[in-house]
């Protein structure tokens, strides 16, 4: 949209950032960076309403990664 000189709505930008964080978290976890993956998943979990069909998987992954990273809160 930017390439064609159109305005990108803020809501679309925010949703894409959340999606990007989820994808990045999956890559970080595969690479062994449990802290980075956990922090990204916590941010995604705080915006869980954006992923209604994946809520259980995201929350389960968040808890597991936080446990592996030593984040108890």
C-alpha positions as CSV (number, residue, x, y, z in Angstrom):
1,X,0.0,0.0,0.0
2,X,2.8,2.4,0.8
3,X,4.4,1.6,-2.5
4,X,1.3,2.9,-4.2
5,X,1.1,6.0,-2.0
6,X,-1.9,4.8,0.0
7,X,-2.3,5.3,3.7
8,X,-1.9,2.1,5.8
9,X,-4.6,2.1,8.6
10,X,-3.2,1.9,12.1
11,X,-5.3,-1.2,13.0
12,X,-3.8,-3.1,10.0
13,X,-0.3,-2.1,11.0
14,X,-0.9,-3.3,14.6
15,X,-2.4,-6.6,13.5
16,X,0.6,-7.2,11.2
17,X,3.0,-6.5,14.0
18,X,1.3,-9.0,16.3
19,X,1.3,-11.6,13.5
20,X,5.0,-10.9,12.9
21,X,5.8,-11.3,16.6
22,X,4.1,-14.7,16.6
23,X,6.0,-15.8,13.6
24,X,9.3,-14.5,15.0
25,X,8.6,-16.2,18.3
26,X,8.3,-19.6,16.6
27,X,11.6,-19.0,14.8
28,X,13.3,-17.9,18.1
29,X,12.1,-21.1,19.8
30,X,13.4,-23.3,17.1
31,X,16.8,-21.5,17.3
32,X,16.9,-22.2,21.1
33,X,16.3,-18.6,22.2
34,X,13.6,-19.4,24.8
35,X,13.8,-16.0,26.5
36,X,13.3,-14.1,23.2
37,X,10.5,-16.5,22.1
38,X,8.8,-16.2,25.5
39,X,8.8,-12.4,25.4
40,X,7.3,-12.3,21.9
41,X,4.7,-14.9,22.9
42,X,3.8,-12.9,26.0
43,X,3.2,-9.8,23.8
44,X,1.1,-11.9,21.4
45,X,-0.8,-13.5,24.4
46,X,-1.7,-10.0,25.6
47,X,-3.4,-9.4,22.2
48,X,-4.9,-12.9,22.1
49,X,-8.3,-11.6,20.9
50,X,-6.7,-11.1,17.4
51,X,-6.3,-14.9,17.1
52,X,-9.6,-16.5,18.3
53,X,-9.0,-19.8,16.6
54,X,-5.5,-20.2,17.9
55,X,-6.0,-19.1,21.5
56,X,-5.3,-22.5,23.1
57,X,-2.1,-23.1,21.1
58,X,-0.7,-19.6,21.7
59,X,-1.4,-19.7,25.5
60,X,0.0,-23.2,25.9
61,X,3.1,-22.2,23.9
62,X,3.5,-19.1,26.0
63,X,3.3,-20.9,29.3
64,X,5.8,-23.6,28.1
65,X,8.3,-21.1,26.8
66,X,8.0,-18.9,29.8
67,X,8.7,-21.9,31.9
68,X,11.8,-22.8,29.8
69,X,13.0,-19.2,30.0
70,X,12.6,-19.1,33.7
71,X,9.9,-16.4,33.6
72,X,7.7,-17.3,36.5
73,X,5.4,-14.3,36.6
